[in-house]
Structures are given as C-alpha cells and as structure tokens.
Amino acid sequence: MQQARLIVQEIVQEIEKRVFEQPPDQTLGKLFADKKREIEDRIALDFSRGIPHARVARIRELLGNACLEYLDQNGFGPFARKGKERIERVYRHLACIAEMYRYYEAEAAHFAHRNACLEKIKTELIEAQISHVDEVEQLEKQLQSTAMLVRLVLEPFEQALSDIMAFLQATQLEVFLFDDDRFLAQELKTDGHTFIYNKGEESLPSLPEAVSELQLNEVKETMLNVPLSVENRHIGHFRITRQTTEAFDQEAWKREVTIITPVLGRILEAYRNSHETKKVYIDDLTQLYNKRKLNDQMGKLFKQFKRGDKQLFIAMMDIDRFKSLNDKYGHPVGDEILRQTAAIIKEMVPYAYRYGGEEFAAIFYGYTLEETIGAVEKLRIRIEQTPYSINGQDFHITISAGIAEFETNMNSVMDAIDQADQALYASKEDGRNRTTYFADVKDRLSEDASRLRQEMLQLRDEMDKIHAENKRLAEQLKKTKKSA
C-alpha cells in the first residue's frame, strides 16, 4: 500500500510540472507574426480609401479622446490638408496597435481558461487517485478480516475461541446458549448450555436476563453483552470483558466485536450441535426431538403461557393403519415411512416431536385456533398427496390429528396432551384422515367412551391384521394348487 501512495505522489508531481512549467511553444512566435501581418494587410486595405470612422472610434475607445486632441493640437488633425499621408500612417499604425491589443487580450483569456481547466483536472485526478488508494486499503482490510473469519470457522473449537480472545484483547468470555427454545429466547432467563472461556481464575457469574440489543457497561473493566443470532434465530448471548486504559477506544472495540459476533454464533451453535448431551433429546430414527424433549420444553413453555397472553396449542398426529403396513411390508419399509413422514412434519410445523411409535406431536405458540387448524390441515393434505417411494414401490399414507388448547386452569401440560389424544381418537373413529379440535367433540368424549373407542380401534386393527393374513393364506393356497 505504501508503494501505491508513492506512485500517486509521482503522478501529482508530474501534473504540477506540466501545469506550472509549460515549455515555450516554438510555433507561438510564428503564430503571432502571421497574425500581425494579417491584421496589417486588412487595415491597409481599409485605409486605401481614406481613414475609416470605425477605426478612429476603436482608437478613441482604446487610447481615449486626449490622444486624438493632442494630435489635433499639433497639426495632425484629420481635416488638415498638409501632412495627410503622414496622418493616415499614424492612424493606420494606431489601428494596428488597437487590433493587436484586442487579439492579445483574447488569447490571454484563452490561455488563462486553459490553465484553469488543467488545474481543475489536476485537482480532480489527485482526489480520484487518493480515493482509489483509500478504497484499495479498505478492500485490503476487508479481505484480511474475511480471511480471519474463515480461519476461525475452520479451526478447532478451543483454538477458535483462543484466537477470538486474542483479536478482541479480552480477559474473559462468558457464553449463554438457549436450549433450542426459540419461543423462550426473548422472555426467559438463559436455561440452556453455559460455559466460560477465561484467561484467568474467575468465579461463575449468575445468569443474566436475555439481551436483544448490544449493551455496554463499565465497572473496573469494560464489559459488553451481545445477543447471538444464527440466520435470524436468537440462540443466546455472550458477555465479553476487557481490561481498559485511558486510551481505550470503546467504539472501535464495539466494531471489532460486531465483526466477530456472527462467526462466534456459528462456532458456538456447531459446538452445541456436536455436543454429546444433545443425543438424549433426539430420536435416532426420525432425527426429531423425542418425548423427553417435548415434556421438558412444554413444562417451561406452560409456565410462560400462564404469565402471558399468547395462545398455546398442541397437536397429536398418528399415521393411519401403520401397524398393517408394518406387518405386511416389514419394519424396514415402516421405518422409512416414519422417516419421510417426520421430514414433512418438520418442514410444515414450527416445533415437531416424535411422541412414540407412529405418533407425532407439534406445538403452536402464539398461533390462533384458525392458524393452528389451518397448519395441521395443510400438513395432513400434503402427506395424503405425497407418494413415498421405497425400494421402487410407491406407498400412500394418511394421518389423523387431534388439537387441544392449553388453558390457564390446567394443572399440567399432560391435561392438554390428553385432550389432544382424545381428539385424535375421535378423528380415527370418524373415519381417519381428518383433523379434530377437542372442544368440538368433548361432549361425546367421556372417560368410558374413550376407553371403549380405544378398545374398538385395537380390535379393528386386529381384524385388519386377520384380514391381511387370510388374504396372504389364500394367495399361498392358490399358488399351491397351481403347482400341484
């Protein structure tokens, strides 16, 4: 970059040399001589018929009346007969002087304008060159910053944090990650993973409230609280501390922290995703959160729901006649149907869980009843219309769903889950492949009736199984007769 500045300086010097030290033009003298002869010839032609009044007027304009009065007083007036030829020569010479003066005046103005233009060009060129160098410097800094950020992402976790601490000249980095409860991120204290990356020996601080904007606090050291987001998802926040001096530039440090924050968020999320403790909350087959995670999150969310004004719904969903499919085509096909169904559910609802077997759950927080039913119906129709291609064969399935709303007078989340289950069984009883809202059918859902319906459904599944087995035996008997 220093070399680029030297090049600009040389360009400026060359421009100044050309502007202020213009070499004399060899043709300039010849140009003036030719112009003088041209003017003299034209004036001689004008004076061949006497002294033109126009020329006298120009002389008077240039030299003033005093000069002509002086000529008149000395016998050189234009009306004297003697000396007429000499008077004409004097007037002709004065006319040449006046014309040359006008020409020189015009040429001087032209040269002044040209020099002014050159000066302006020089100034603009200098500014453009300096601006270009500044842009290159800024680009170079951006490239260095980008290279550093890329290196941080590729480095091992501990090394990346160490480099971030060195870049920010920090003494302590405290990280507070939410436990994937995105709907809690703005409203509850951090309840997920917490760790401290510390250069010295420090005690574990109490968990702060979640922050949604950058905050700066000064005590003996400078401390910065910064929210962490990845792809517009608030995953937690971090607190960074730095020992300061009188020359410390807070704004510059905040800019450096702002540069690092997006990369730090990705590093921390990757670390959390690879952490062993997460496996206890993930269903191995479908990669959805499991029942344990649902109960854990719903417990925290239910407490928040009771303190707020947002509605909370849960939907329980079940694959229709899944047991028959599993028995007829085998567990590998059944497992693949579960995986593909889970992928669609994860795409279509905000928070999805595998509750057990072929049953799934979904949470709708901050949704209205109409929005919740609409979302579940879109999911049901999507699954009904989606062919499942497995081992070259297409399978078509349907799901039944039941929806229940959480109420503040409920004792626990299981009350709403039980209601959603009852609505799900009502969907099964009414012909499957439908969505039922608990409040619409609760009058007919007594405890005994619910148990009876469950028994009837189990009996129906057994009959389906017997029917499938009979069909298989009939086909086998038919093949045996043919072979005989």
Secondary structure, DSSP 8 states (H G I E B T S, - for coil): -HHHHHHHHHHHHHHHHHHHS----HHHHHHHHHHHHHHHHHHHHHHTTS--HHHHHHHHHHH-HHHHHHHHHTT--TT-STTHHHHHHHHHHHHHHHHHHHHHHHHHHHHHHHHHHHHHHHHHHHHHHHHHHHHHHHHHHHHHHHHHHHHHHHS-HHHHHHHHHHHHT-SEEEEEE--S-GGGTTTS---S-EEEEESS-----------SS-EEEESSSEEEEEEEEETTEEEEEEEEEE---TT--HHHHHHHHHHHHHHHHHHHHHHHHT-GGGGGGB-TTT-SB-HHHHHHHHHHHHHHHHHSS--EEEEEEEETTHHHHHHHH-HHHHHHHHHHHHHHHHHHSSEEEEEETTEEEEEEES--HHHHHHHHHHHHHHHHH--EEETTEEE---EEEEEEE--TT-SSHHHHHHHHHHHHHHHHHTTSS-EEEHHHHGGG--HHHHHHHHHHHHHHHHHHHHHHHHHHHHHHHHHHHHH-
